[in-house]
Amino acid sequence: MALEICAKAAAGAPDILGDCPFTQRVLLTLEEKKVPFKAHYINTSDKPQWFLEANPEGKVPVMKFDDKWVPDSDVIVGILEEKYPEPPLATPPEFASVGSKIFSTFVQFLKSKDPNDGTEQALLQELKALDEHLKKHGGPFIAGEKITAVDLSLAPKLYHLEVALGHFKKWSVPESLPHVRNYMKTLFSRESFQKTKPSPEHVIAGWEPKVNA
Ligand SMILES: N[C@@H](CCC(=O)N[C@@H](CS)C(=O)NCC(=O)O)C(=O)O
């Protein structure tokens, strides 16, 4: 039987995949490993009772393994790697934290209302470090020629960055960071990404209340 996953539903569209980067990370892992799955789309603004009983913390994604619902994308991806070792996607430990501050610095910059508060610089610094890493190690992925878990975790976050900063701040990754720009193009054009990406409209709708808070 196919594995079951609870994924975020799009706002106002209960049958469409929503804008959760942690859910997409797990879906990307399943697609890369060609593991069949069945998704339940969860309206996170009005969570069904059965979902809250299965997962009292109430966050998505959760995945059912051996009749037990398991939360947290980090844990789920680890279990998938053990149960479905092919193709291997574990990232070598020395590369596992590359780009790990990009999402938090992006969110701070996105929410910032003061152009001089340093949040843009903080994000640029993280993106520059990624650019230098990709240049030094030759890419196209963080660990070299093969895609690994760290790329599958970063890809949805970079997509949110591109869509949300483009929309709310008319901002894009500068041309002075060509390796990051190419990396994003490579990730976003991958079949697994195309199959699992939320629409830009849903990404924008998801960030709107946080940007205008
Ligand atoms: N650390 C968790 C984060 C999951 C998470 O924050 N999910 C968000 C959606 S992107 C969520 O379920 N929010 C609904 C809520 O907190 O009620 C993971 O990696 O799976």
The ligand as a Gaussian input file, in Angstrom:
#p B3LYP/6-31G(d) Opt

LIG

0 1
 N        9.851000      21.603000      11.863000
 C        8.654000      21.244000      11.128000
 C        7.954000      22.508000      10.674000
 C        6.600000      22.230000      10.059000
 C        5.764000      23.498000       9.944000
 O        6.113000      24.573000      10.462000
 N        4.617000      23.380000       9.250000
 C        3.692000      24.494000       9.122000
 C        3.271000      24.713000       7.671000
 S        4.632000      25.145000       6.630000
 C        2.401000      24.160000       9.855000
 O        1.981000      23.026000       9.927000
 N        1.726000      25.169000      10.373000
 C        0.414000      25.011000      10.970000
 C        0.414000      25.208000      12.429000
 O        1.498000      25.421000      13.018000
 O       -0.665000      25.188000      12.985000
 C        9.043000      20.361000       9.946000
 O       10.213000      20.438000       9.489000
 O        8.225000      19.540000       9.503000

